[in-house]
Amino acid sequence: MAPLKKIVIVGGGMSGWIAAVTLSYQLNPDVCQIELVETDDKDAIGVGESTLPSFIALIRSLGIDETDFIRHTQASFKLGTDFSGWKQRDTSYFHPFGVIGRRFDAHEFYQGWLKAKNNGSSYNLQDFSPCNVMAKHGRFFPPEQAQKTPIGGAEYALHIDAKLAADYLCRHAEKRGVTRADGKLDEVICDGRGFIQKLTLHDGREISGDFFIDCSGFRALLIEKTLGVGYRDWSNYLPCDRAIVVPTENPGGIIPYTRATACDAGWMWQIPLQDRTCNGYLYSSKFCSDEEAHNTLMGVLGGDALAEPSVIPVLTGVRKEMWKNNCLSLGAASGFIEPLESTSIYLVARGVNFFLRFFPDRQCMPALINEYNRRMTAIYEEIRDFVVLHYCATQREDTPFWRWCKSMELPPSLHERIELFKGHGGLREGVDDLFQSASWQSVFEGMGVRPQNYCPRIDNLDFNAVQATLAQTAAAIDTVVQKLPMHDEFLREHCLTTRKAEC
């Protein structure tokens, strides 16, 4: 054995510091040191970050006090995402976290609801989502504190200030022995095998290591510029390649969900923090100029702008090898899937977890590298398919962009998923399943893709009992939610921030 004695991370931001703090919990500092070289590139897109429930699990696993984290990152709670104008210009739907309904013994809730709907039921699928009902009424309460109630199956995530969150994780990592160096990367020196040996910074400092993690964002300083690993471009499925972002004052109450509003050439997000709202427009340069995007975004802001808008180029796709030799890439250096479903932090954390699962010595056995790359690529592809579904299922034909989306050639894996679902609601199991059945069902239903029929097995149930259960469940959720505190009220009482963030 030739164990790793030092891991060097290049690039800070959320990707770098998630990697650093996670590794600090899994590796003994007396055996393996961790050093992060914070370059001048912050890999966060925009002025805010929307997360998934897995982020709550991540910070808890790192020994971080959730309330303290929320107070220091201007965070608010997130119950899901509201999609407006995606199916048609004047329609909207909600993708919630957590459960939708309860199983009918051995049968899926969705199948019971589908049979009822086919027989004239007026209940919408989201009437049985605790997160949707809470979001609709602007209310919030931690579901783990209400496990034996109708909202016990809900989940939540956070809206965070990406810079403040990275700074918080940095302090936490440094307390655990991670060292930090600031400086511009000048040169990367490799040995005859193509393994990275050391970095040279602009001021002449040299930083050696046994293993290197590239968190340098789209610049991909190690994995691409040094090791020459190429990129699989997915713009033929996800054509939005530019984003314009700007923070504004909060126009009113802080909503407990993300807004994703379809526009003529892409979509616009609103991420509410405690002290401001983070806004962005992700668009395709083939269908929209920077000036048009600027005018569109500035024309619909709900509050006064707190900074000048900035334009960020992006490239959707995935690295052909996320791990090569003794270099692992994370974040935008490894791949980028647009932030429609808030998956960027999840993919970083998943990448670190798989790296720990296939943890190498200094030889970096090819079998470990190959399996890591296979698994992570499959995860990226599954998430890509889920995001593409939001576009390809549109019924809009009012702009060139949406006509393109409606007629695009689909990834074969997504085409097969859609055809399977159209039968009687079947869903293919994936290798990762970040998005469970409730997520796929929510987006399918929201985009107007409903199965031709329900599964015949549901006919084994007493249909009158199914209808009664639906009525009781919807009423119970609504009754409990009406008694919960408003989201603003809960934040003020439990998680009010103690500082004003800088834009």
Secondary structure as GFF3:
##gff-version 3
##sequence-region A 1 503
A	DSSP	beta_strand	6	10	.	.	.	ID=ss1
A	DSSP	alpha_helix	13	26	.	.	.	ID=ss2
A	DSSP	beta_strand	33	38	.	.	.	ID=ss3
A	DSSP	beta_strand	49	50	.	.	.	ID=ss4
A	DSSP	alpha_helix	53	61	.	.	.	ID=ss5
A	DSSP	alpha_helix	66	72	.	.	.	ID=ss6
A	DSSP	beta_strand	76	78	.	.	.	ID=ss7
A	DSSP	beta_strand	80	84	.	.	.	ID=ss8
A	DSSP	beta_strand	92	96	.	.	.	ID=ss9
A	DSSP	alpha_helix	109	118	.	.	.	ID=ss10
A	DSSP	three_ten_helix	125	128	.	.	.	ID=ss11
A	DSSP	alpha_helix	130	136	.	.	.	ID=ss12
A	DSSP	three_ten_helix	143	145	.	.	.	ID=ss13
A	DSSP	beta_strand	157	160	.	.	.	ID=ss14
A	DSSP	alpha_helix	162	175	.	.	.	ID=ss15
A	DSSP	beta_strand	179	182	.	.	.	ID=ss16
A	DSSP	beta_strand	185	190	.	.	.	ID=ss17
A	DSSP	beta_strand	196	201	.	.	.	ID=ss18
A	DSSP	beta_strand	206	208	.	.	.	ID=ss19
A	DSSP	beta_strand	211	214	.	.	.	ID=ss20
A	DSSP	three_ten_helix	217	219	.	.	.	ID=ss21
A	DSSP	beta_strand	231	233	.	.	.	ID=ss22
A	DSSP	beta_strand	242	248	.	.	.	ID=ss23
A	DSSP	beta_strand	258	263	.	.	.	ID=ss24
A	DSSP	beta_strand	266	272	.	.	.	ID=ss25
A	DSSP	beta_strand	277	283	.	.	.	ID=ss26
A	DSSP	alpha_helix	290	300	.	.	.	ID=ss27
A	DSSP	beta_strand	310	313	.	.	.	ID=ss28
A	DSSP	beta_strand	317	319	.	.	.	ID=ss29
A	DSSP	beta_strand	323	324	.	.	.	ID=ss30
A	DSSP	beta_strand	327	329	.	.	.	ID=ss31
A	DSSP	three_ten_helix	331	333	.	.	.	ID=ss32
A	DSSP	beta_strand	335	336	.	.	.	ID=ss33
A	DSSP	three_ten_helix	339	341	.	.	.	ID=ss34
A	DSSP	alpha_helix	344	357	.	.	.	ID=ss35
A	DSSP	alpha_helix	366	392	.	.	.	ID=ss36
A	DSSP	alpha_helix	400	407	.	.	.	ID=ss37
A	DSSP	alpha_helix	412	424	.	.	.	ID=ss38
A	DSSP	alpha_helix	437	446	.	.	.	ID=ss39
A	DSSP	three_ten_helix	456	460	.	.	.	ID=ss40
A	DSSP	alpha_helix	463	481	.	.	.	ID=ss41
A	DSSP	alpha_helix	487	490	.	.	.	ID=ss42
A	DSSP	pi_helix	491	495	.	.	.	ID=ss43
###
